[in-house]
Amino acid sequence: MLGTEINLQIACSVNAGYSLPLLVMLQSLVNTLRPPHRAVVRLIQREPCHQTLDAIGSFMEVHSVALTASNMSQLPRDSHFPPEAAVPLLLHTLLPEDMERVIFLDADMLIVKDISPIWLQSLAGRPFGAVQNSAIPTCGSPRGLDAARELGIPSDAPYFNAGVLLLDLACWREERIAESALAYLRKPNVKYDFMHQGALNAVASDSWLPLDPMWNVPLTAGRWFDRTPESASVSPGIIHYAGQIKPWRTRTSGRFANEYLEILRSVQSSHLIPNERSTTKERLLGFYDRNLRSVFFPIEKSLWNRGLI
């Protein structure tokens, strides 16, 4: 029937410190989504924040999903990431059983194109789709999978970033992807980077479907040292501010820096969110990104490869 709306089911999970970037990401999603599609978000939190839920509810449909103590006990712990970051491993138990598919999105993103093509993407029988990681392109890359050889995974097998995931929930459940990933994380002496991302790459290296690189493009895309495919750099759909340099904390480079700042200010003004002062470290990181990164990136990359930053 003409005019019928099509719901895109979105899932996000943040702690209190990421409420502001979550609002920016979701506002940018709504700004770019075209009819007949509309987004419905499930916000998964340890302690639901009514201020955040009310703010999101002012421009899109939102449903609160509470993480229980039992849920939290299943999630891995990491000094660099909050437990909520690994919530994709619990989506099959937290979301309605009749939900067929869902797009999981990290909060530190800017949506610059209508994401309905992700929703419409056929997974061809695979449990999930993701974008190959430009910083860690293969399982054998530095900070990829240390145990790739022991797991029987070829060193040149593509390694994906888990910031954007399209899940076929029935297939995900049937293949017990999350259970396998959680079991992997519980193994004694297992080494992994990036929590659930490393675990999912370890247990599902041959099970995922590559999505177009335009749907998970790093801040550094287009610079001489970045490995993002040119087509995605020129015409990105989602900008992912992975790493330590966050555009809601400091001014960054890139052609979407002003667009992010505009939405950030709009969100803060609309929902009376005070402007928190950036730390000296955050301001220095922003200065580095804008003025020095292209010169000193080889040093940065060497330190990052060794897990020192």
C-alpha positions as CSV (number, residue, x, y, z in Angstrom):
1,M,0.0,0.0,0.0
2,L,1.4,3.4,-1.0
3,G,2.5,5.6,1.8
4,T,3.1,2.7,4.3
5,E,6.0,3.4,6.6
6,I,8.8,0.9,6.9
7,N,10.5,0.7,10.3
8,L,14.3,0.4,10.5
9,Q,15.0,-1.3,13.8
10,I,18.1,0.3,15.4
11,A,19.9,-0.8,18.6
12,C,22.4,1.2,20.6
13,S,24.0,0.9,24.0
14,V,25.8,3.6,25.9
15,N,26.7,4.6,29.4
16,A,25.9,8.1,30.8
17,G,29.1,9.5,29.3
18,Y,28.0,8.8,25.8
19,S,24.5,10.3,25.9
20,L,25.5,13.5,24.0
21,P,27.2,11.7,21.0
22,L,24.3,9.3,20.9
23,L,21.9,12.1,20.5
24,V,24.0,13.6,17.7
25,M,24.3,10.3,15.9
26,L,20.6,9.6,16.1
27,Q,19.6,13.1,15.1
28,S,21.9,12.8,12.0
29,L,20.3,9.5,11.2
30,V,16.8,11.0,11.3
31,N,18.0,14.0,9.3
32,T,19.2,11.8,6.4
33,L,16.5,9.1,6.4
34,R,14.0,9.3,3.6
35,P,10.4,8.2,3.4
36,P,8.9,5.7,3.5
37,H,11.6,4.6,6.0
38,R,11.6,5.6,9.7
39,A,13.9,4.6,12.5
40,V,12.9,2.9,15.7
41,V,15.6,2.7,18.3
42,R,16.1,0.3,21.2
43,L,18.3,2.1,23.7
44,I,20.0,-0.5,25.9
45,Q,21.4,0.8,29.2
46,R,22.4,-0.3,32.7
47,E,20.5,2.5,34.3
48,P,18.0,4.1,31.8
49,C,18.4,7.9,31.7
50,H,15.0,9.5,31.4
51,Q,16.5,12.8,30.2
52,T,18.2,11.0,27.3
53,L,15.1,9.0,26.5
54,D,12.9,12.1,26.5
55,A,15.4,13.9,24.3
56,I,15.5,11.1,21.8
57,G,11.7,10.7,22.0
58,S,11.3,14.3,20.8
59,F,12.4,13.4,17.3
60,M,12.1,9.6,16.9
61,E,10.5,6.5,18.4
62,V,12.6,5.1,21.2
63,H,12.2,2.0,23.5
64,S,14.2,1.6,26.7
65,V,15.8,-1.8,27.3
66,A,17.4,-2.3,30.8
67,L,20.5,-4.3,31.3
68,T,20.1,-6.5,34.4
69,A,22.8,-7.6,36.8
70,S,22.7,-11.0,35.1
71,N,23.2,-9.4,31.7
72,M,26.1,-7.3,33.0
73,S,27.8,-10.4,34.5
74,Q,28.0,-12.0,31.0
75,L,29.8,-9.0,29.4
76,P,33.6,-8.9,29.2
77,R,35.6,-6.3,31.2
78,D,38.3,-4.2,29.6
79,S,40.1,-1.1,31.0
80,H,39.7,0.7,27.7
81,F,36.0,0.1,27.1
82,P,32.8,0.2,29.2
83,P,30.9,-3.2,29.4
84,E,28.0,-1.6,27.4
85,A,30.2,-1.5,24.3
86,A,29.9,-5.3,24.1
87,V,26.1,-5.4,24.2
88,P,25.9,-6.7,20.6
89,L,26.7,-10.1,22.2
90,L,23.4,-10.0,24.1
91,L,21.1,-8.5,21.4
92,H,19.5,-11.9,20.6
93,T,18.3,-12.1,24.2
94,L,17.4,-8.4,24.8
95,L,15.4,-7.8,21.7
96,P,11.9,-9.1,20.9
97,E,11.9,-12.7,19.6
98,D,9.7,-11.7,16.6
99,M,12.2,-9.0,15.4
100,E,13.8,-10.4,12.3
101,R,16.8,-8.0,11.9
102,V,18.4,-5.0,13.5
103,I,21.1,-2.5,12.8
104,F,23.5,-2.0,15.7
105,L,25.3,1.4,15.7
106,D,28.0,2.8,17.9
107,A,27.3,6.2,19.3
108,D,30.5,7.9,18.1
109,M,29.3,8.3,14.5
110,L,27.8,10.9,12.1
111,I,25.3,9.6,9.6
112,V,25.7,11.5,6.4
113,K,23.5,9.4,4.0
114,D,20.2,7.6,4.2
115,I,21.0,4.2,5.8
116,S,18.0,2.4,4.4
117,P,20.3,0.5,1.9
118,I,21.9,-1.2,4.9
119,W,18.5,-2.3,6.1
120,L,17.6,-3.6,2.6
121,Q,20.9,-5.5,2.2
122,S,20.5,-9.2,1.6
123,L,22.6,-11.2,4.0
124,A,22.4,-14.3,1.8
125,G,22.0,-16.6,4.7
126,R,24.7,-15.1,6.8
127,P,24.1,-14.2,10.4
128,F,25.4,-10.6,10.1
129,G,27.0,-8.1,7.9
130,A,29.8,-5.6,8.8
131,V,32.5,-3.4,7.2
132,Q,36.1,-4.5,6.8
133,N,38.3,-2.5,9.2
134,S,40.6,-0.1,7.4
135,A,42.9,0.1,10.3
136,I,43.0,-3.7,10.8
137,P,42.2,-5.0,7.4
138,T,43.1,-8.7,8.0
139,C,43.1,-11.1,10.9
140,G,46.9,-11.2,10.6
141,S,47.3,-7.4,10.8
142,P,48.8,-5.8,14.0
143,R,46.1,-5.8,16.7
144,G,44.0,-8.3,14.7
145,L,43.8,-11.8,16.0
146,D,46.9,-13.0,17.8
147,A,45.5,-16.5,17.9
148,A,44.5,-16.6,14.2
149,R,46.9,-19.5,13.4
150,E,45.8,-21.6,16.4
151,L,42.2,-21.0,15.4
152,G,42.8,-22.1,11.8
153,I,42.0,-18.6,10.4
154,P,44.1,-17.5,7.4
155,S,46.2,-14.4,8.2
156,D,44.8,-12.7,5.1
157,A,41.2,-13.3,6.2
158,P,39.3,-10.0,6.3
159,Y,38.8,-8.4,9.8
160,F,35.7,-6.4,10.4
161,N,34.9,-3.4,12.6
162,A,31.9,-4.0,14.9
163,G,30.7,-0.4,15.1
164,V,28.1,-1.0,12.4
165,L,26.4,-4.4,12.4
166,L,23.4,-5.7,10.4
167,L,22.1,-8.8,12.2
168,D,19.7,-11.5,11.0
169,L,18.6,-12.4,14.5
170,A,17.2,-15.8,13.7
171,C,20.4,-16.9,12.0
172,W,22.5,-15.3,14.7
173,R,20.6,-17.3,17.3
174,E,20.7,-20.5,15.2
175,E,24.4,-20.4,14.7
176,R,25.0,-19.4,18.3
177,I,27.4,-16.6,17.3
178,A,27.1,-14.7,20.6
179,E,27.5,-17.9,22.8
180,S,30.6,-18.8,20.8
181,A,32.1,-15.3,21.2
182,L,31.4,-15.2,25.0
183,A,32.9,-18.7,25.4
184,Y,36.0,-17.5,23.5
185,L,36.4,-14.5,25.8
186,R,36.2,-16.8,28.9
187,K,39.1,-19.0,27.7
188,P,42.1,-18.9,30.0
189,N,45.0,-16.7,28.8
190,V,43.1,-15.7,25.6
191,K,44.5,-12.5,24.1
192,Y,42.2,-10.1,22.3
193,D,41.9,-6.4,21.4
194,F,38.6,-4.5,21.3
195,M,36.5,-6.9,23.3
196,H,33.6,-8.3,21.4
197,Q,35.0,-7.2,18.1
198,G,38.0,-9.4,18.5
199,A,35.8,-12.3,19.8
200,L,33.4,-12.1,16.9
201,N,36.2,-12.0,14.4
202,A,37.6,-15.1,16.1
203,V,34.5,-17.2,16.0
204,A,32.8,-15.9,12.9
205,S,35.7,-15.1,10.5
206,D,34.0,-17.0,7.7
207,S,30.4,-16.3,8.6
208,W,29.9,-12.6,8.0
209,L,28.9,-10.7,4.9
210,P,31.0,-7.6,3.9
211,L,29.0,-4.4,3.7
212,D,30.0,-1.5,1.5
213,P,32.9,0.3,3.1
214,M,30.9,3.6,2.8
215,W,29.0,2.5,5.9
216,N,31.9,2.7,8.3
217,V,34.4,5.3,7.3
218,P,37.0,6.5,9.8
219,L,37.8,10.2,10.6
220,T,41.2,9.8,8.7
221,A,39.6,8.7,5.4
222,G,41.1,10.5,2.4
223,R,44.4,11.2,4.0
224,W,47.6,9.7,2.5
225,F,48.0,7.2,5.3
226,D,44.5,5.9,5.4
227,R,43.5,2.5,3.8
228,T,39.8,3.3,3.2
229,P,38.8,2.5,-0.4
230,E,38.6,5.7,-2.4
231,S,35.0,5.3,-3.3
232,A,34.0,5.3,0.4
233,S,36.3,8.2,1.2
234,V,34.8,10.3,-1.5
235,S,31.2,9.4,-0.8
236,P,30.8,8.1,2.8
237,G,27.6,7.1,4.4
238,I,28.7,6.9,8.0
239,I,31.7,8.6,9.6
240,H,33.0,6.6,12.6
241,Y,35.0,8.5,15.2
242,A,36.8,5.5,16.6
243,G,39.8,6.0,18.7
244,Q,40.7,8.7,21.2
245,I,39.8,11.8,19.2
246,K,36.1,12.6,19.7
247,P,34.3,15.5,17.9
248,W,32.0,16.3,20.9
249,R,35.1,16.8,23.1
250,T,37.4,18.7,20.7
251,R,37.4,20.2,17.3
252,T,38.6,17.7,14.6
253,S,39.6,17.8,11.0
254,G,37.8,16.4,8.0
255,R,35.2,17.8,5.7
256,F,32.3,16.8,8.1
257,A,33.8,18.5,11.1
258,N,31.5,21.6,10.7
259,E,28.4,19.4,10.1
260,Y,29.1,17.5,13.3
261,L,29.6,20.7,15.2
262,E,26.3,22.1,13.8
263,I,24.3,19.1,14.9
264,L,26.1,19.0,18.3
265,R,25.2,22.6,19.0
266,S,21.6,22.1,17.8
267,V,21.2,19.1,20.1
268,Q,22.7,20.9,23.1
269,S,20.4,23.9,22.5
270,S,17.2,21.9,21.9
271,H,17.7,19.7,25.0
272,L,19.4,22.2,27.3
273,I,22.6,20.1,27.6
274,P,25.4,22.2,29.0
275,N,28.7,22.5,27.1
276,E,31.3,20.6,29.1
277,R,34.8,21.9,29.1
278,S,37.3,19.7,27.2
279,T,40.4,18.5,29.0
280,T,43.9,19.7,28.1
281,K,44.6,16.3,26.6
282,E,41.5,16.4,24.4
283,R,42.3,19.8,23.1
284,L,45.9,18.7,22.3
285,L,44.5,15.6,20.5
286,G,42.3,17.9,18.4
287,F,45.2,20.1,17.6
288,Y,47.3,17.1,16.7
289,D,44.6,15.8,14.4
290,R,44.0,19.1,12.6
291,N,47.7,20.2,12.2
292,L,50.2,17.4,12.8
293,R,48.8,14.0,12.2
294,S,49.7,13.7,8.5
295,V,53.4,14.4,9.4
296,F,53.7,12.2,12.6
297,F,51.3,9.4,11.6
298,P,54.0,6.8,11.1
299,I,55.1,7.2,14.7
300,E,51.4,7.1,15.9
301,K,50.8,4.0,13.8
302,S,53.9,2.2,15.2
303,L,52.8,3.0,18.8
304,W,49.2,1.9,18.0
305,N,50.4,-1.3,16.4
306,R,52.1,-2.2,19.7
307,G,49.1,-1.3,21.8
308,L,50.9,1.6,23.5
309,I,48.1,4.1,22.6
